[in-house]
Amino acid sequence: MKDEHKLMIQTLMSRGLVGERELKDIYKTIQQRCEVRDSPTLNEFKNIINKKLREVSMEIRQKPDEDTGEQKYALVQTMESDLGKLTTDYLPQQLELFKKTVGLIMDSPEGMASSTDILNLKLERLTKQDAQETLNKFVKEQWLNQGEGYVWMTGRSIMELEMYLRKTYQPDKCWHCKDMVIKGQVCTQCEIKLHGYCLDRLFTDRRRVCPNCGQHWS
């Protein structure tokens, strides 16, 4: 594997989750630093690395952010396991917190869990203070997002755990793009679910009408 490939892998490992614009800047810097000539496109570069990574059951994957639609990239394990790469980075009691947090998120129609509900979970060998510190670590390392008292999954965790999520929870499909949707908005009348960015594409004017049942989308 060439130096430029190794540098890209190291960068993704250290940052966890990278947006498309940021990744393009990283790639440009790598090209300059490694003096790459006749450089391939970013997508070709990614495919070259993925061919090498398959030997160690890893892959660079991409998925749109569920709110904004921006493509996000992460280095994930392809070997099937309940919690993927997290099993090598966290203690068993921390993994239990993550697993139960995912359960709360997946059981919510909007794909978010209350921070209070998470910290009130009954966990062995993990105090409430430990749980808060662990939750902060999950957010810092971009496995989870947090805001306004709620927690939801990032593109990194969705890409890493996609097989587990599909098998365990049978998540909804977005009415518009047909891809799996976890954090989204739900029609109060017919209960279809949409990604935030799909909602923006459909509601191009002031009329907020459900594309499925025709009722007002509140």
C-alpha positions as CSV (number, residue, x, y, z in Angstrom):
1,M,0.0,0.0,0.0
2,K,1.4,3.4,-1.0
3,D,2.1,6.2,1.4
4,E,-0.9,8.3,0.2
5,H,-3.2,5.4,0.9
6,K,-1.9,4.9,4.4
7,L,-2.2,8.6,5.1
8,M,-5.8,8.6,4.1
9,I,-6.6,5.6,6.3
10,Q,-4.8,7.1,9.3
11,T,-6.7,10.4,8.8
12,L,-10.1,8.6,8.7
13,M,-9.2,6.5,11.7
14,S,-8.3,9.6,13.7
15,R,-11.3,11.7,12.7
16,G,-14.0,9.1,12.8
17,L,-16.4,10.8,10.4
18,V,-15.6,13.2,7.6
19,G,-17.8,15.3,5.3
20,E,-17.3,15.3,1.6
21,R,-16.0,18.8,1.4
22,E,-13.5,18.1,4.2
23,L,-12.5,14.8,2.5
24,K,-11.7,16.6,-0.7
25,D,-9.5,19.0,1.2
26,I,-7.7,16.1,2.9
27,Y,-7.2,14.4,-0.4
28,K,-5.7,17.5,-1.9
29,T,-3.3,17.9,1.0
30,I,-2.3,14.2,0.7
31,Q,-1.6,14.6,-3.0
32,Q,0.7,17.5,-2.3
33,R,2.5,16.0,0.6
34,C,3.1,12.6,-1.1
35,E,3.8,14.3,-4.5
36,V,1.2,12.2,-6.3
37,R,1.5,12.4,-10.0
38,D,-1.3,11.4,-12.4
39,S,-3.6,11.3,-9.4
40,P,-7.0,9.5,-9.8
41,T,-10.3,11.1,-8.8
42,L,-11.3,11.0,-5.2
43,N,-13.8,8.1,-5.9
44,E,-11.1,6.1,-7.8
45,F,-8.7,6.7,-5.0
46,K,-11.2,5.4,-2.4
47,N,-11.9,2.3,-4.6
48,I,-8.2,1.5,-4.8
49,I,-7.9,1.7,-1.0
50,N,-11.0,-0.4,-0.5
51,K,-9.5,-3.2,-2.6
52,K,-6.6,-3.4,-0.2
53,L,-8.8,-3.0,2.9
54,R,-10.9,-6.0,2.0
55,E,-8.0,-8.2,3.1
56,V,-8.5,-7.0,6.6
57,S,-12.3,-6.8,6.6
58,M,-12.5,-3.0,6.5
59,E,-13.9,-0.5,4.0
60,I,-14.3,3.3,3.5
61,R,-18.0,3.8,3.3
62,Q,-20.2,6.8,2.5
63,K,-23.7,7.8,3.5
64,P,-25.7,11.0,3.4
65,D,-26.2,12.8,6.7
66,E,-29.8,12.2,7.7
67,D,-30.4,15.9,8.4
68,T,-28.4,17.7,5.7
69,G,-27.9,15.1,3.0
70,E,-24.1,15.9,2.9
71,Q,-22.1,12.7,2.0
72,K,-20.2,11.5,5.1
73,Y,-17.3,9.1,5.0
74,A,-16.0,6.7,7.6
75,L,-13.7,3.7,7.9
76,V,-15.8,0.8,9.1
77,Q,-15.4,-3.0,9.7
78,T,-17.1,-5.3,7.2
79,M,-17.0,-8.4,9.3
80,E,-20.4,-8.9,10.8
81,S,-20.7,-8.4,14.6
82,D,-23.2,-6.8,16.9
83,L,-21.3,-3.6,17.5
84,G,-18.5,-3.7,14.9
85,K,-15.4,-1.6,15.7
86,L,-16.8,-0.5,19.0
87,T,-16.1,-3.9,20.5
88,T,-12.3,-3.3,20.2
89,D,-12.4,0.3,21.6
90,Y,-14.7,0.2,24.6
91,L,-15.1,-1.8,27.8
92,P,-18.1,-4.3,28.1
93,Q,-20.1,-2.0,30.4
94,Q,-19.6,0.9,28.0
95,L,-20.7,-1.2,25.1
96,E,-23.8,-2.1,27.1
97,L,-24.6,1.6,27.5
98,F,-24.2,2.1,23.8
99,K,-26.3,-0.9,22.9
100,K,-29.2,0.2,25.2
101,T,-28.9,3.7,23.8
102,V,-29.3,2.4,20.3
103,G,-32.3,0.5,21.5
104,L,-33.9,3.7,22.8
105,I,-33.1,5.5,19.6
106,M,-34.5,2.7,17.4
107,D,-37.7,2.5,19.5
108,S,-38.4,6.2,19.0
109,P,-40.4,7.3,15.9
110,E,-38.1,10.3,15.4
111,G,-34.9,8.3,15.9
112,M,-33.7,10.2,19.0
113,A,-33.4,9.3,22.7
114,S,-33.7,11.6,25.7
115,S,-30.3,12.2,27.4
116,T,-32.1,11.8,30.7
117,D,-33.6,8.4,29.8
118,I,-30.1,7.2,28.7
119,L,-28.5,8.3,32.0
120,N,-31.4,6.6,33.9
121,L,-30.7,3.2,32.3
122,K,-30.0,0.4,34.7
123,L,-26.4,-0.6,34.1
124,E,-24.0,-2.9,36.0
125,R,-20.6,-1.5,36.9
126,L,-21.4,1.9,35.5
127,T,-22.4,4.8,37.8
128,K,-24.4,7.7,36.4
129,Q,-21.3,9.8,36.3
130,D,-19.5,7.1,34.4
131,A,-22.4,6.9,32.0
132,Q,-22.3,10.6,31.4
133,E,-18.5,10.5,30.7
134,T,-19.0,7.5,28.4
135,L,-21.8,9.3,26.6
136,N,-19.6,12.3,26.1
137,K,-16.9,10.0,24.7
138,F,-19.3,8.5,22.2
139,V,-20.2,12.0,21.1
140,K,-16.6,13.2,20.9
141,E,-15.6,10.2,18.8
142,Q,-18.6,10.7,16.5
143,W,-20.5,7.6,17.2
144,L,-23.4,9.7,18.6
145,N,-24.7,13.3,18.2
146,Q,-26.2,15.3,21.1
147,G,-28.3,18.4,21.2
148,E,-31.2,20.0,23.1
149,G,-31.4,17.1,25.5
150,Y,-31.5,14.4,22.8
151,V,-29.1,11.9,21.4
152,W,-29.1,10.3,18.0
153,M,-26.8,8.2,15.8
154,T,-24.2,9.6,13.5
155,G,-23.5,8.4,10.0
156,R,-20.4,6.6,11.4
157,S,-22.5,4.4,13.7
158,I,-25.2,3.8,11.1
159,M,-22.6,2.7,8.5
160,E,-20.7,0.5,11.1
161,L,-23.9,-1.1,12.4
162,E,-26.1,-1.2,9.4
163,M,-26.3,-5.0,9.2
164,Y,-27.0,-5.3,12.9
165,L,-29.6,-2.5,12.8
166,R,-31.4,-4.1,9.8
167,K,-31.4,-7.6,11.4
168,T,-32.4,-6.5,15.0
169,Y,-34.8,-3.6,14.5
170,Q,-36.1,-3.7,10.9
171,P,-35.8,0.1,10.6
172,D,-38.2,2.2,8.5
173,K,-37.5,3.1,4.9
174,C,-37.6,6.7,3.8
175,W,-40.7,7.2,1.7
176,H,-38.8,9.3,-0.8
177,C,-35.3,7.7,-1.3
178,K,-36.2,4.2,0.0
179,D,-33.0,4.0,2.0
180,M,-33.0,3.1,5.7
181,V,-34.1,6.1,7.9
182,I,-33.5,6.3,11.6
183,K,-33.6,10.0,12.5
184,G,-36.3,11.6,10.5
185,Q,-39.8,13.1,10.5
186,V,-43.0,11.2,10.6
187,C,-46.4,12.1,9.1
188,T,-48.9,12.3,11.9
189,Q,-51.7,11.0,9.6
190,C,-50.3,8.1,7.6
191,E,-47.0,7.6,9.6
192,I,-44.6,7.6,6.6
193,K,-41.1,8.6,7.6
194,L,-38.7,10.9,5.7
195,H,-35.0,11.9,6.1
196,G,-34.6,15.6,6.9
197,Y,-32.9,16.3,3.6
198,C,-35.6,14.4,1.6
199,L,-38.2,16.5,3.4
200,D,-36.4,19.6,2.2
201,R,-36.4,18.3,-1.4
202,L,-40.1,17.6,-1.4
203,F,-41.2,20.7,0.4
204,T,-39.8,23.2,-2.1
205,D,-42.5,25.8,-1.5
206,R,-44.6,26.9,1.5
207,R,-47.1,24.1,1.1
208,R,-46.1,21.4,3.6
209,V,-48.3,18.5,2.4
210,C,-47.6,14.8,2.9
211,P,-46.6,13.3,-0.4
212,N,-48.4,10.1,0.5
213,C,-51.7,11.0,2.1
214,G,-52.0,14.7,1.0
215,Q,-52.7,15.9,4.5
216,H,-50.9,18.9,6.1
217,W,-47.4,17.9,7.4
218,S,-47.2,19.4,10.9
